[in-house]
Amino acid sequence: VCSSDLEARGREEEERRGREVGSLEGEVRGLTEQLEESESKVQDKNSQVAHLEQRLGEGEAVLQAMEEQVVLLREEVARGREDSQGREGLEGLAARVEALTGEMARKSEEVQEVGVARNLLLEQVQEQQEENCRLAGSLQETSGRLEVLQEQLREVREERSAGEARMRQSGEGAALQLASLSAMVTDVSTEKIGRASCR
């Protein structure tokens, strides 16, 4: 196998490894972007969950206050029934209790809806976190393959450089041998010419 063939093979191997490295680098960039995007989605959803939990807490506090108010109004209605003088205001109190009970039912429904929305978001957060884990695993595996290929490419380049250096040295050695032979031929020729002239 001549040196030009070896050089061509070395160059082809280096180019092939270079293309593989470039392809994996692109894959790593893509996975990194996907992971960043996925992490951003988790943060957004967590922020939405926090907002819904705040609304849920506020709604439950309002419901608690309404329940306490209804209890107080019912006690007042009960006292009014016992007291003959307080019977005149009973209708107004009963109407307030009814209105407050209706408002409580609506508020309770709203709180339940917020709770359902929060639970759905928590499920989405869980799914997104699982996607993050999958992407992180793929990124780690691809990065490992990339490191191996980069090391192989480095070795191919070193081998090729060493081969080129050996060829240069052997070329220089051949040139020196040729020069040495040429000098010997010249010396022999000169010697023969000297002898011929002496005769």
C-alpha positions in Angstrom: 0.0 0.0 0.0 1.6 3.3 -1.1 1.9 6.3 1.2 -0.7 8.3 -0.8 -3.3 5.5 -0.2 -2.6 5.5 3.5 -2.8 9.3 3.6 -6.1 9.2 1.8 -7.5 6.5 4.1 -6.4 8.5 7.1 -8.1 11.7 5.8 -11.3 9.8 5.0 -11.4 8.3 8.5 -10.8 11.7 10.0 -13.6 13.3 7.9 -16.0 10.4 8.8 -15.3 10.8 12.5 -15.6 14.6 12.1 -19.1 14.2 10.5 -20.2 11.9 13.3 -18.9 14.3 16.0 -20.7 17.2 14.2 -24.0 15.2 14.1 -23.8 14.3 17.8 -22.9 17.9 18.7 -26.1 18.9 16.9 -28.1 16.2 18.7 -26.7 17.4 22.1 -27.6 21.0 21.3 -31.1 20.0 20.3 -31.6 17.9 23.5 -30.2 20.7 25.6 -32.8 23.2 24.0 -35.6 20.7 24.5 -34.6 20.2 28.2 -34.4 23.9 28.8 -37.8 24.4 27.2 -39.3 21.5 29.3 -37.8 22.9 32.5 -39.3 26.3 31.6 -42.7 24.7 31.2 -42.4 23.0 34.6 -41.6 26.4 36.1 -44.6 28.0 34.4 -46.9 25.3 35.5 -45.6 25.4 39.1 -46.2 29.1 39.1 -49.8 28.5 37.9 -50.2 25.8 40.6 -49.0 28.3 43.2 -51.6 30.9 41.9 -54.4 28.4 42.0 -53.4 27.2 45.5 -53.5 30.8 46.6 -57.0 31.2 45.1 -58.1 27.9 46.7 -56.8 29.1 50.1 -58.6 32.4 49.8 -61.8 30.7 48.6 -61.7 28.2 51.5 -61.2 31.1 54.0 -64.2 33.0 52.5 -66.3 29.8 52.8 -65.2 29.4 56.4 -66.2 33.0 57.2 -69.6 32.5 55.5 -70.3 29.3 57.4 -69.5 31.1 60.7 -71.8 33.9 59.6 -74.6 31.5 58.8 -74.2 29.8 62.2 -74.5 33.2 63.9 -77.5 34.2 61.9 -79.2 30.9 62.6 -78.6 31.3 66.3 -80.0 34.8 66.1 -83.1 33.4 64.3 -83.5 30.8 67.0 -83.3 33.4 69.7 -85.8 35.6 67.8 -88.3 32.7 67.8 -88.0 32.4 71.5 -88.4 36.1 72.1 -91.8 37.4 71.2 -90.5 40.9 70.6 -87.9 39.8 68.1 -90.3 37.9 65.8 -90.8 40.9 63.6 -87.2 40.8 62.3 -87.2 37.0 61.7 -88.2 37.2 58.1 -85.3 39.5 57.3 -82.9 37.2 59.2 -84.2 34.1 57.4 -83.9 35.8 54.0 -80.2 36.7 54.9 -79.5 33.1 55.9 -81.0 31.9 52.6 -79.1 34.4 50.5 -75.8 33.5 52.4 -76.5 29.8 52.0 -77.0 30.2 48.2 -73.8 32.3 48.0 -71.9 29.6 50.0 -73.1 27.0 47.5 -71.8 29.1 44.6 -68.5 29.8 46.4 -68.1 26.1 47.3 -68.6 25.1 43.6 -66.0 27.7 42.5 -63.5 26.4 45.1 -64.1 22.8 43.9 -63.4 24.0 40.3 -60.2 25.7 41.4 -59.2 22.5 43.2 -59.9 20.4 40.1 -57.9 22.8 37.9 -55.0 22.7 40.4 -55.0 18.8 40.4 -55.0 18.8 36.6 -52.0 21.1 36.6 -50.2 19.0 39.2 -50.6 16.0 36.9 -49.2 18.0 34.0 -46.3 19.1 36.1 -45.6 15.4 37.0 -45.8 14.5 33.3 -43.5 17.4 32.4 -41.0 16.4 35.1 -41.0 12.8 33.7 -40.3 14.2 30.3 -37.4 16.2 31.8 -36.0 13.0 33.3 -36.2 11.3 29.9 -34.6 14.2 28.1 -31.8 14.5 30.8 -31.1 10.7 30.3 -31.0 11.1 26.5 -28.7 14.1 26.9 -26.4 12.3 29.3 -26.2 9.2 27.0 -25.6 11.3 23.8 -23.0 13.4 25.6 -21.2 10.2 26.6 -21.2 9.0 23.0 -20.0 12.4 21.9 -17.0 12.3 24.3 -16.1 8.8 23.1 -16.2 10.0 19.4 -14.3 13.1 20.2 -11.6 11.0 21.8 -11.6 8.7 18.7 -11.3 11.7 16.4 -8.4 13.0 18.4 -6.7 9.6 18.2 -7.3 9.5 14.4 -5.8 13.0 14.0 -2.8 12.1 16.1 -2.2 8.9 14.2 -2.6 10.7 10.9 -0.1 13.4 12.0 2.3 10.7 13.2 2.0 8.9 9.9 2.6 12.1 8.0 5.7 12.8 10.1 7.0 9.2 9.5 6.4 9.7 5.7 8.3 13.0 5.8 11.1 11.4 7.7 11.3 8.5 5.4 11.1 10.9 2.4 14.0 12.9 4.0 15.9 9.7 4.7 15.4 8.6 1.1 16.5 12.0 -0.1 19.6 11.8 2.1 20.3 8.3 0.8 19.9 9.5 -2.8 22.2 12.4 -2.1 24.7 10.1 -0.5 24.5 7.7 -3.5 24.8 10.6 -5.9 27.9 11.8 -4.0 29.4 8.3 -4.1 28.7 8.1 -7.9 30.3 11.5 -8.4 33.3 10.5 -6.3 33.7 7.2 -8.3 33.3 9.1 -11.6 35.8 11.7 -10.5 38.2 9.0 -9.4 37.9 7.1 -12.7 38.4 10.3 -14.6 41.5 11.1 -12.5 42.9 7.6 -13.2 42.2 7.9 -16.9 44.0 11.2 -17.1 47.0 9.8 -15.3 47.5 7.2 -18.0 
